[in-house]
Amino acid sequence: MAKDSSASSGGPASSAPGRVVWTYPNLVPGQDLDLQAQRGCVAIDPNRQLLACVGKRLVALTEHEESPRELWDYPARGHIPGSPVVGRDDKIRIHSGEGMLHCVDLDGEQMFAAKVGEPLGWASPLVDNDQHTLISAYTGGLLKIDANGTRVGQPFFRSRQKLDSTGVIHHGVLYVGGEDAFVYALRLAGSRGRNEWKQEKDEGKTEWFINSAVACHNDLLVVAGRDEYLYAFDEKGQRIWRVHLRGQMLGSPVIDGNGNVYVGVSLEKRGEESSGTLVCVKGTSHAVSWEYDAGAAIESTPVIGDDGMIYFGDNEGVVHAVDSSGKVRWKQNVGSPVRSAGTITPSGRVVFGTDRGTLVALATTSGGLAKGGWPKFLGTLGQSGTTGRR
């Protein structure tokens, strides 16, 4: 893999920030493993194992010196388009493209495999505090599966609208965006869900459909709309603020402990190459604080380290490390577009997926994930999508 000239050269080579430490799987020329582009996000389980969906497999990895060691793999029949999530019960959920919801334990043993119909490719399942799994349905609405793999309700929430975004569960309510430009607030108790926000009163209303994952901090729900606006709603569906960002937000927003929001914005002009910026919206003023020009379109969701460093990839295959003032600290070309969300491993490495279908880990200055806020896709290392979790 080519090394960018702007990668840090300070310190020993083995710890230089921005250095590619490992890739998985480590492909050789001509090798064909039927891998598809990595768009999901690696989860970290309570045993510090890395959980990743690679092609049609869920794999558990441990970082062993400078290469990952595969501990186990769980095969699914179809491609796994979303991200793995770990519930409070320490069980892992994934969904596969042929419409199966799989639940396995931390040793890779199957707990159940439930037929749920064809799920949405980009909406990861979520796990509530009662170990129910919530998943968006291809035909619209929401499905709920109990801890034994049995469906609750037919469906749990009925809607003609596809709930396209990956949501967040906060105080027993699932907040999720839909194709009709509304954020839904679905009360999860009972066998049938209901929308707590009144659409006729414009509660949770944006101006175009929502694909990006919802972020949550201090009871505010932050949503990136496809109308070039970043929105914040309170728990009653009232819009608290919105900011216009010129271009498309194709990834999802993340939030630091001070309430500052970071999101990638892509801009395409006819006859010109696409470009992208990482934008910081100040948590106090709700205005743009700074913009960092990445030089390429951004679909990657950033991740924030415990030293305030923000990591993200771009569509030309460059991973960037930007500090909280918007200054680039290093960048590294990993040889394939990076459109996935990032995570930070227990060893302080940042991991992204590439369009080549591989995972790539880079050395950082961070010791781990930032505390507070909503510092990554689905908020926490376990990625259950429920606030107040590890």
Protein Blocks (a to p, Z undefined) as FASTA:
>chain_A
ZZdfkbcfedjfklgghiafbdcddddehiaghiacdfbdcdddfkopacddehjaccdd
ddehjaccdfbdcddfbdcfbdcdddfkopacdddfkopacdddfkopafbdcdebjadf
klccdddfkopacdddfkgpjddddfkopaehjafbdcfbdcfbccddeehiacdddfko
pacdddfehjbdcdfbdfklopoiafbdcfbdcddeehiacdddfkopacdddfkopafb
dcddedjdfbdcdddfkopacdddddddehiacddddddddfklopafbdcdehiacfbd
cdddfkopacdddfeopacdddfkopafbdcdehiacfbdcdddfkopacdddfkopacd
dddfbfbdceehjfbghhianonopghiZZ
